């Protein structure tokens, strides 16, 4: 996926309120690493039901970071995980890395 995370949606949502924007970013920066670690553990343990649940949570962060096509991909990955298939894990891991790197630099 070549889509890049951005702050467009957060900027729109905040309406220029920097305190709100910073709070949103703070929440994302806190929660994403925890959710990423949990996701990796569930994949490692082949607990794909739990993997699907955490992907469901992460996909909302994908949306907040303005990655519409990636959100659709995450939905497909979530559905596959519910069926016990983790074929999209490598690509999803790249997405998580991209999001993590973006959040470290904003």
Secondary structure as UniProt FT lines:
FT   HELIX           8..14
FT   TURN            15..16
FT   HELIX           18..44
FT   TURN            45..46
FT   HELIX           48..64
FT   TURN            65..66
FT   HELIX           68..82
FT   TURN            83..84
FT   TURN            87..88
FT   HELIX           89..104
//
